[in-house]
Amino acid sequence: MVLARLKEDIDTIMARDPAARSRLEVVLCYPGVHAMIAYRLSHWCWKKDFRLVARVISATAKVFTGVEIHPGATIGRRVFIDHATGVVIGETAEVGNDVTLYQGVTLGGTSLEKGKRHPTLLDGVIVGSGAAILGPHTIGAGARVGANAVVLDDVPPGVTVVGIPAKAVVRKDKTKAEEFCAYGMPTDEMPDPVARAMDALRDQITALSERVRELEGTPATVVPLTVARSEEEPPEVPPTDGNDQPPAKAAVSA
């Protein structure tokens, strides 16, 4: 069983890492392989209730590989830990088949409870370097977590998330479902913020140019200006001396 799993791990690395030149090189020089061998041994001891022995094996592997995998974690087949250093996988974490983890990944817990407190990664997940998935969240099959992202919620299947906190940016195309994406970052699909800002400016300039052309083609309308008086001025009365009487009204004959 151990040898069969080891062969799968080596084949996986040969398929996903173009720097791997031979199987012997993988066995001798890849700390991710060494960490997985130690994990499987410590996990077997953990299930057999040799808990202290399991922890000692795990701690020793951490010294030599830089990878800390709790022996209580559940890890599937063909899991590739690339570059390996700084990877931390907690006790109740669950990792499916064909998962790829890069250096500095943390599958951590955010609760002091003894129950499920670490994330679950379903089949085919890719987690980029420095990313942290914190809490009992589920990362859907085929999802990709970008480098240095911090995931604090569930991630749907086939979705790429980046940022702090991680947000969905790309939904995987069905035609690319089988393609491998290094570091979980699809560079051909990622939105470029600078390009997006330039596109927005270009759209605004185009809209303003059209508006100017419309205004230039419209004849000018002259609006008459009127001066409004705030108070009505009384009508002018011709000057009179003090003896003058106002003129009598003309009699109206019936």
C-alpha positions as a Markdown table, in Angstrom:
| # | Residue | x | y | z |
|---|---|---|---|---|
| 1 | Met | 0.0 | 0.0 | 0.0 |
| 2 | Val | 2.7 | 2.5 | 1.0 |
| 3 | Leu | 4.8 | 1.6 | -2.1 |
| 4 | Ala | 1.7 | 1.9 | -4.4 |
| 5 | Arg | 0.9 | 5.4 | -2.9 |
| 6 | Leu | 4.5 | 6.4 | -3.2 |
| 7 | Lys | 4.5 | 5.5 | -6.9 |
| 8 | Glu | 1.4 | 7.5 | -7.4 |
| 9 | Asp | 3.0 | 10.5 | -5.7 |
| 10 | Ile | 6.1 | 10.3 | -7.9 |
| 11 | Asp | 4.0 | 10.0 | -11.1 |
| 12 | Thr | 2.0 | 13.0 | -10.0 |
| 13 | Ile | 5.1 | 15.1 | -9.5 |
| 14 | Met | 6.5 | 14.0 | -12.9 |
| 15 | Ala | 3.3 | 15.1 | -14.5 |
| 16 | Arg | 2.9 | 18.5 | -12.7 |
| 17 | Asp | 6.5 | 19.7 | -12.3 |
| 18 | Pro | 8.5 | 20.3 | -15.4 |
| 19 | Ala | 11.6 | 20.6 | -13.3 |
| 20 | Ala | 11.5 | 17.0 | -12.3 |
| 21 | Arg | 13.9 | 15.1 | -14.5 |
| 22 | Ser | 13.7 | 11.6 | -13.1 |
| 23 | Arg | 11.9 | 9.5 | -10.5 |
| 24 | Leu | 15.1 | 9.0 | -8.5 |
| 25 | Glu | 15.5 | 12.8 | -8.3 |
| 26 | Val | 12.0 | 13.1 | -7.0 |
| 27 | Val | 12.5 | 10.5 | -4.3 |
| 28 | Leu | 15.8 | 12.0 | -3.2 |
| 29 | Cys | 15.2 | 15.7 | -3.5 |
| 30 | Tyr | 11.5 | 16.6 | -3.1 |
| 31 | Pro | 10.6 | 17.4 | 0.5 |
| 32 | Gly | 6.9 | 17.2 | -0.4 |
| 33 | Val | 7.4 | 13.5 | -1.1 |
| 34 | His | 9.3 | 13.0 | 2.2 |
| 35 | Ala | 6.5 | 14.8 | 4.1 |
| 36 | Met | 3.8 | 12.6 | 2.6 |
| 37 | Ile | 5.7 | 9.4 | 3.4 |
| 38 | Ala | 6.1 | 10.6 | 7.0 |
| 39 | Tyr | 2.4 | 11.6 | 7.1 |
| 40 | Arg | 1.2 | 8.2 | 6.0 |
| 41 | Leu | 3.3 | 6.5 | 8.6 |
| 42 | Ser | 2.2 | 8.9 | 11.4 |
| 43 | His | -1.4 | 8.7 | 10.3 |
| 44 | Trp | -1.3 | 4.9 | 10.5 |
| 45 | Cys | 0.0 | 5.2 | 14.0 |
| 46 | Trp | -2.7 | 7.7 | 14.9 |
| 47 | Lys | -5.5 | 5.4 | 13.7 |
| 48 | Lys | -3.9 | 2.5 | 15.7 |
| 49 | Asp | -4.1 | 4.8 | 18.8 |
| 50 | Phe | -0.3 | 5.2 | 19.0 |
| 51 | Arg | -0.8 | 9.0 | 19.4 |
| 52 | Leu | 2.5 | 9.9 | 20.9 |
| 53 | Val | 4.5 | 7.9 | 18.4 |
| 54 | Ala | 2.5 | 9.6 | 15.6 |
| 55 | Arg | 3.2 | 13.1 | 16.9 |
| 56 | Val | 6.9 | 12.3 | 17.3 |
| 57 | Ile | 7.1 | 11.1 | 13.6 |
| 58 | Ser | 5.2 | 14.3 | 12.5 |
| 59 | Ala | 7.5 | 16.6 | 14.5 |
| 60 | Thr | 10.6 | 14.9 | 13.1 |
| 61 | Ala | 9.3 | 15.2 | 9.6 |
| 62 | Lys | 8.7 | 18.9 | 10.2 |
| 63 | Val | 12.4 | 19.4 | 11.1 |
| 64 | Phe | 13.6 | 17.7 | 7.9 |
| 65 | Thr | 11.0 | 18.9 | 5.4 |
| 66 | Gly | 9.6 | 22.2 | 6.8 |
| 67 | Val | 6.1 | 20.7 | 6.5 |
| 68 | Glu | 3.8 | 20.3 | 9.5 |
| 69 | Ile | 1.0 | 17.8 | 8.9 |
| 70 | His | -1.0 | 16.7 | 12.0 |
| 71 | Pro | -1.2 | 12.9 | 12.0 |
| 72 | Gly | -5.0 | 13.2 | 12.5 |
| 73 | Ala | -5.5 | 15.0 | 9.2 |
| 74 | Thr | -7.1 | 13.1 | 6.3 |
| 75 | Ile | -5.3 | 13.3 | 3.0 |
| 76 | Gly | -6.2 | 11.6 | -0.2 |
| 77 | Arg | -4.2 | 10.2 | -3.1 |
| 78 | Arg | -1.9 | 12.0 | -5.5 |
| 79 | Val | -1.5 | 15.0 | -3.4 |
| 80 | Phe | 1.4 | 17.2 | -4.5 |
| 81 | Ile | 3.1 | 19.6 | -2.0 |
| 82 | Asp | 5.3 | 21.6 | -4.2 |
| 83 | His | 8.4 | 23.3 | -2.7 |
| 84 | Ala | 6.8 | 22.3 | 0.6 |
| 85 | Thr | 8.5 | 24.7 | 3.1 |
| 86 | Gly | 6.1 | 26.3 | 5.5 |
| 87 | Val | 3.0 | 24.2 | 4.8 |
| 88 | Val | 0.7 | 23.6 | 7.8 |
| 89 | Ile | -2.2 | 21.2 | 7.8 |
| 90 | Gly | -4.3 | 21.0 | 10.9 |
| 91 | Glu | -5.7 | 18.0 | 12.8 |
| 92 | Thr | -9.3 | 18.0 | 11.4 |
| 93 | Ala | -8.3 | 19.1 | 7.8 |
| 94 | Glu | -9.5 | 16.9 | 5.0 |
| 95 | Val | -7.8 | 17.0 | 1.6 |
| 96 | Gly | -9.2 | 15.1 | -1.4 |
| 97 | Asn | -7.5 | 13.5 | -4.3 |
| 98 | Asp | -5.3 | 15.2 | -6.9 |
| 99 | Val | -4.9 | 18.3 | -4.7 |
| 100 | Thr | -1.8 | 20.6 | -5.2 |
| 101 | Leu | -0.5 | 22.8 | -2.4 |
| 102 | Tyr | 2.4 | 25.2 | -2.7 |
| 103 | Gln | 4.8 | 26.5 | -0.2 |
| 104 | Gly | 3.5 | 28.5 | 2.8 |
| 105 | Val | -0.1 | 27.2 | 2.6 |
| 106 | Thr | -2.0 | 27.0 | 5.9 |
| 107 | Leu | -5.1 | 24.9 | 6.4 |
| 108 | Gly | -5.8 | 26.3 | 9.9 |
| 109 | Gly | -8.5 | 26.4 | 12.5 |
| 110 | Thr | -10.2 | 29.4 | 14.1 |
| 111 | Ser | -11.9 | 27.7 | 17.0 |
| 112 | Leu | -10.9 | 26.3 | 20.3 |
| 113 | Glu | -13.5 | 23.5 | 20.0 |
| 114 | Lys | -12.2 | 20.0 | 19.6 |
| 115 | Gly | -14.6 | 19.2 | 16.8 |
| 116 | Lys | -14.3 | 20.0 | 13.1 |
| 117 | Arg | -12.4 | 23.3 | 12.9 |
| 118 | His | -10.1 | 23.0 | 9.8 |
| 119 | Pro | -11.0 | 23.2 | 6.1 |
| 120 | Thr | -12.0 | 20.6 | 3.7 |
| 121 | Leu | -10.5 | 20.6 | 0.2 |
| 122 | Leu | -12.3 | 18.5 | -2.4 |
| 123 | Asp | -10.7 | 16.8 | -5.4 |
| 124 | Gly | -8.6 | 18.8 | -7.8 |
| 125 | Val | -8.2 | 21.9 | -5.7 |
| 126 | Ile | -5.1 | 24.1 | -6.2 |
| 127 | Val | -3.9 | 26.4 | -3.4 |
| 128 | Gly | -1.2 | 28.9 | -4.3 |
| 129 | Ser | 1.8 | 29.8 | -2.2 |
| 130 | Gly | 1.2 | 31.7 | 1.0 |
| 131 | Ala | -2.6 | 31.2 | 1.0 |
| 132 | Ala | -4.4 | 30.6 | 4.2 |
| 133 | Ile | -7.8 | 28.7 | 4.5 |
| 134 | Leu | -9.0 | 29.3 | 8.0 |
| 135 | Gly | -12.0 | 27.5 | 9.6 |
| 136 | Pro | -14.2 | 24.6 | 8.7 |
| 137 | His | -14.9 | 25.7 | 5.2 |
| 138 | Thr | -15.3 | 23.6 | 2.1 |
| 139 | Ile | -13.3 | 24.4 | -1.0 |
| 140 | Gly | -15.2 | 22.9 | -3.9 |
| 141 | Ala | -13.8 | 20.4 | -6.5 |
| 142 | Gly | -11.6 | 22.1 | -9.0 |
| 143 | Ala | -11.5 | 25.4 | -7.2 |
| 144 | Arg | -8.3 | 27.5 | -7.2 |
| 145 | Val | -7.1 | 29.7 | -4.4 |
| 146 | Gly | -4.6 | 32.3 | -5.5 |
| 147 | Ala | -1.3 | 33.0 | -3.9 |
| 148 | Asn | -1.5 | 34.9 | -0.5 |
| 149 | Ala | -5.3 | 34.7 | -0.4 |
| 150 | Val | -7.1 | 34.4 | 2.9 |
| 151 | Val | -10.2 | 32.3 | 2.6 |
| 152 | Leu | -12.8 | 32.8 | 5.3 |
| 153 | Asp | -15.8 | 31.2 | 3.6 |
| 154 | Asp | -16.8 | 28.3 | 1.4 |
| 155 | Val | -15.6 | 28.4 | -2.2 |
| 156 | Pro | -17.9 | 26.9 | -4.9 |
| 157 | Pro | -16.6 | 24.2 | -7.3 |
| 158 | Gly | -14.5 | 25.4 | -10.2 |
| 159 | Val | -14.1 | 29.0 | -8.9 |
| 160 | Thr | -10.8 | 31.0 | -8.6 |
| 161 | Val | -10.6 | 33.2 | -5.5 |
| 162 | Val | -7.9 | 35.8 | -4.7 |
| 163 | Gly | -7.3 | 38.6 | -2.2 |
| 164 | Ile | -7.8 | 39.3 | 1.5 |
| 165 | Pro | -10.5 | 38.2 | 2.2 |
| 166 | Ala | -10.7 | 36.0 | -0.8 |
| 167 | Lys | -13.2 | 36.9 | -3.5 |
| 168 | Ala | -14.3 | 35.0 | -6.6 |
| 169 | Val | -12.8 | 36.4 | -9.8 |
| 170 | Val | -12.9 | 33.7 | -12.4 |
| 171 | Arg | -15.2 | 30.7 | -13.0 |
| 172 | Lys | -13.4 | 27.9 | -14.6 |
| 173 | Asp | -14.4 | 27.2 | -18.2 |
| 174 | Lys | -15.7 | 23.7 | -18.8 |
| 175 | Thr | -13.4 | 23.3 | -21.7 |
| 176 | Lys | -10.4 | 24.0 | -19.3 |
| 177 | Ala | -11.6 | 21.8 | -16.5 |
| 178 | Glu | -8.7 | 19.4 | -16.9 |
| 179 | Glu | -5.9 | 22.0 | -17.3 |
| 180 | Phe | -3.4 | 22.4 | -14.5 |
| 181 | Cys | -3.0 | 26.0 | -13.1 |
| 182 | Ala | 0.2 | 26.6 | -11.3 |
| 183 | Tyr | -0.1 | 28.5 | -8.0 |
| 184 | Gly | -3.9 | 28.7 | -8.6 |
| 185 | Met | -3.4 | 31.9 | -10.6 |
| 186 | Pro | -4.9 | 31.7 | -14.2 |
| 187 | Thr | -2.8 | 34.5 | -15.7 |
| 188 | Asp | -4.6 | 34.3 | -19.0 |
| 189 | Glu | -8.0 | 34.9 | -17.3 |
| 190 | Met | -7.2 | 37.2 | -14.4 |
| 191 | Pro | -8.6 | 40.7 | -14.7 |
| 192 | Asp | -5.9 | 43.3 | -14.9 |
| 193 | Pro | -6.9 | 46.3 | -12.7 |
| 194 | Val | -4.8 | 48.7 | -14.7 |
| 195 | Ala | -6.3 | 47.5 | -18.0 |
| 196 | Arg | -9.8 | 47.7 | -16.4 |
| 197 | Ala | -9.2 | 51.3 | -15.3 |
| 198 | Met | -7.9 | 52.2 | -18.8 |
| 199 | Asp | -11.0 | 50.7 | -20.4 |
| 200 | Ala | -13.2 | 52.7 | -18.1 |
| 201 | Leu | -11.4 | 55.9 | -19.0 |
| 202 | Arg | -11.6 | 55.1 | -22.7 |
| 203 | Asp | -15.4 | 54.5 | -22.4 |
| 204 | Gln | -15.8 | 57.9 | -20.6 |
| 205 | Ile | -13.8 | 59.7 | -23.2 |
| 206 | Thr | -15.8 | 58.1 | -26.0 |
| 207 | Ala | -19.1 | 59.1 | -24.3 |
| 208 | Leu | -17.9 | 62.7 | -23.8 |
| 209 | Ser | -16.7 | 63.0 | -27.4 |
| 210 | Glu | -20.1 | 61.9 | -28.7 |
| 211 | Arg | -21.8 | 64.4 | -26.4 |
| 212 | Val | -19.6 | 67.2 | -27.7 |
| 213 | Arg | -20.4 | 66.3 | -31.3 |
| 214 | Glu | -24.1 | 66.3 | -30.5 |
| 215 | Leu | -23.9 | 69.8 | -28.9 |
| 216 | Glu | -21.8 | 71.2 | -31.8 |
| 217 | Gly | -24.4 | 70.0 | -34.3 |
| 218 | Thr | -27.3 | 71.7 | -32.4 |
| 219 | Pro | -28.0 | 75.4 | -33.3 |
| 220 | Ala | -27.6 | 77.8 | -30.4 |
| 221 | Thr | -30.8 | 79.1 | -28.9 |
| 222 | Val | -30.8 | 82.7 | -27.7 |
| 223 | Val | -32.7 | 83.1 | -24.4 |
| 224 | Pro | -33.9 | 86.7 | -23.8 |
| 225 | Leu | -32.8 | 88.1 | -20.5 |
| 226 | Thr | -35.3 | 90.0 | -18.4 |
| 227 | Val | -34.6 | 92.1 | -15.3 |
| 228 | Ala | -37.1 | 91.5 | -12.6 |
| 229 | Arg | -37.7 | 94.2 | -10.1 |
| 230 | Ser | -38.0 | 93.1 | -6.5 |
| 231 | Glu | -40.5 | 95.9 | -5.6 |
| 232 | Glu | -43.0 | 97.7 | -7.9 |
| 233 | Glu | -42.0 | 101.3 | -8.2 |
| 234 | Pro | -45.0 | 103.7 | -7.8 |
| 235 | Pro | -46.1 | 105.6 | -11.0 |
| 236 | Glu | -44.6 | 109.1 | -11.4 |
| 237 | Val | -46.9 | 112.0 | -10.3 |
| 238 | Pro | -46.5 | 115.4 | -12.0 |
| 239 | Pro | -45.5 | 118.1 | -9.6 |
| 240 | Thr | -48.2 | 120.4 | -8.2 |
| 241 | Asp | -48.3 | 123.4 | -5.9 |
| 242 | Gly | -50.2 | 123.4 | -2.7 |
| 243 | Asn | -53.3 | 125.2 | -4.0 |
| 244 | Asp | -54.0 | 122.8 | -6.8 |
| 245 | Gln | -56.8 | 120.4 | -6.4 |
| 246 | Pro | -56.8 | 117.1 | -8.0 |
| 247 | Pro | -58.8 | 117.1 | -11.3 |
| 248 | Ala | -62.5 | 116.3 | -10.9 |
| 249 | Lys | -63.7 | 113.1 | -12.5 |
| 250 | Ala | -65.7 | 113.5 | -15.6 |
| 251 | Ala | -69.4 | 113.0 | -15.1 |
| 252 | Val | -70.8 | 110.0 | -16.7 |
| 253 | Ser | -74.2 | 110.6 | -18.2 |
| 254 | Ala | -76.8 | 108.0 | -18.0 |
